[in-house]
């Protein structure tokens, strides 16, 4: 997979372009997919604007995916992933997880949306989560869906 990464926030405490390329490249290879993906790391304002414009919701969310399914110079372009850095950091703290692991999870989660996976209904959610768990395991990262203390969940809402 070819991955373009842009940063709309300072890069301090945000994974490197190499990290995003590695996560998406390895996940794509494991799923038998080749093509291009764009990743943008955004702040609260940009994330909130994207969520409002494209989902009609107020405030930023952790990750948004914008599937395209277009050919660009002979390669398939799957679409764009926007990851909100402040939300990722806050969630990682609340869940007691390493920030880098949470970025990896949300990157793979966003990629799966670009590839047509969804989690609106229970069977789809179970399938998507099992793929995320497998792919993260292949990266040496833990299951992000393990039970989290309720106090942590309330602080993220």
Steps between C-alpha positions, in 0.01 A plus 500: 500500500614851427416740780506879496505660845440865584501670836262779599641500854850515652669164463597472868354181649356400161630191316729551204412472135699176504274362776180570304650352184611190689161443666302548181750312286505197725122499544447537125740215429328277756166574332637458147437865408720735302440862415526845651368657819525853636530564876456843657568568867266779610432716804166554677387784272571321172366172637182672618453669162540169315259323734244780460535527122497129420306338783285785631638453850634758743860473619799297395511122508808278518507377137308569181528309175407627156491213249560594137560184293664678210791418274790744510783447252418132471478449877188463706445790740297380797445840661590721792531439874487794743624434853444760772820522708350655816218241507747213455720627784201551734354157423835326545540663842142415599536138387847462652652410164817618331421788263695333218293181533177702488620677182578161345155372591319803359713495185406137435138572595492785247663283233239229549225757444671602175498133400124474557482364854246646739383460859143627494344158563617236743620234250693763302646646820621158620660429162672838481622482860641150451697621197629799697606276788679262261680778310605677820622170640717458190650840586567379854227719647230396749128454445347851522157360589593353836272616780580852614405646839174697483658812648733511201215466254308790661798735475518458120135565411 
